[in-house]
Amino acid sequence: MTDWYYEENGTQRGPIKEADLATMFANRFLPLEARVWSAALGSEWTPASQTKFKDSVSVAPPILPPLPGAQPSPAPTAALPQPSAARKKVEAPGISSYCAEVIAFSPLAMLLVDVTAKAAKVDPSAGDFNNASQLWWTLAVIVVCVLDVRQLNRKGLNPGNRWITPFVLLSPVGYFWRRAAIVGGGWRYLWLWLGCAVIGFAGELAYVIDG
């Protein structure tokens, strides 16, 4: 069966089986205004009221009055269905981003700048060149972070528009950690940046040794 994701108090939940999610709507654990997503919906989160789950909620009957002299029985409580244990892990749309990939590969961009400077007989470690390249690299990363966060906000993956961009001032590690913690995925960008940073550092070290 299809795996679904759903919104609960502004937080992404799932994956969960379609039958379990339908039961949650039928028992009114979730309002029909809550947004849901599955692979069949493409790249858009859709209110449940615009999907097949709208038929899960039926009109509730009036409360049965007790018989004269009888003690009212407690209302039965429905158990919240748990997602199936065997499920395929699917990343919700919007977590992946070209902007995040640009940030993750940025250490290699810096290494490419130094290689180009070396080929042009310019010392990349010279004070003026190094300061200028570091400044432009920092500004470019901040701009791309802003664009990435705007995409997350438009797709509803950052409820409340919580701060993410300022964490890049702690380094891209801080940015990717904050980003993944809020949207509930995308940790691979953090590991990708760390890998590229190691390669960039090794390249810079090789230039120093050869210098």
Residue pairs with C-beta under 8 A, 6 or more apart in sequence:
1 17
1 18
1 19
2 17
2 18
2 38
2 39
2 40
3 14
3 15
3 16
3 17
3 18
3 38
3 39
3 87
3 88
3 90
4 14
4 15
4 16
4 17
4 18
4 21
4 36
4 37
4 38
5 12
5 13
5 14
5 15
5 16
5 36
5 37
5 38
5 92
6 12
6 13
6 14
6 16
6 21
6 24
6 30
6 34
6 35
6 36
6 37
6 48
7 13
7 34
7 35
7 36
7 45
7 156
8 30
8 34
10 159
10 160
11 159
11 184
12 92
12 157
12 183
12 184
14 83
14 92
15 83
15 87
15 88
15 89
15 90
16 81
16 83
16 84
16 87
17 83
17 84
17 87
18 38
20 81
20 82
20 83
20 84
21 30
21 36
21 53
22 52
22 53
22 56
23 56
23 81
24 30
24 80
24 81
25 32
25 48
25 53
25 56
25 57
26 56
26 57
26 58
27 78
27 80
28 57
29 80
30 48
31 48
32 47
32 48
32 49
32 53
32 54
32 57
33 47
33 48
33 49
34 47
34 48
35 45
35 46
35 47
35 48
35 156
36 45
36 46
36 47
36 48
36 51
36 53
37 44
37 45
37 46
37 92
37 93
39 90
41 51
42 93
43 93
43 94
43 155
44 93
45 93
45 155
45 156
48 54
66 72
91 185
91 186
92 157
92 184
92 185
93 155
94 151
94 152
94 155
94 156
94 157
94 183
95 157
95 183
95 184
95 185
95 186
96 186
97 148
97 151
97 152
97 186
99 144
99 145
99 147
99 148
99 151
100 148
100 176
100 179
100 186
100 189
101 189
101 192
102 144
103 141
103 144
103 145
103 148
103 168
103 172
103 175
103 176
103 189
103 193
104 172
104 176
104 189
104 192
104 193
104 196
105 192
105 193
105 196
106 137
106 140
106 141
106 172
106 193
106 196
107 193
107 196
107 197
107 199
107 200
107 201
108 196
108 199
108 200
109 137
110 133
110 137
110 200
111 199
111 200
111 203
111 204
113 124
113 133
113 137
114 124
114 133
114 203
114 204
114 207
115 203
117 123
117 124
117 129
117 133
118 124
118 207
122 129
123 129
124 130
124 133
124 207
125 207
125 208
125 211
141 168
141 172
142 165
142 168
145 164
145 165
145 168
145 175
146 165
148 179
149 158
149 164
149 165
149 179
152 158
152 164
152 179
152 182
152 183
153 161
157 182
157 183
158 164
158 182
158 183
162 182
163 178
164 175
164 178
164 179
164 182
165 175
167 174
167 175
167 177
167 178
167 179
168 174
168 175
172 193
173 190
173 193
173 194
176 186
176 187
176 189
176 190
176 193
177 190
179 186
179 189
180 186
180 187
180 189
180 190
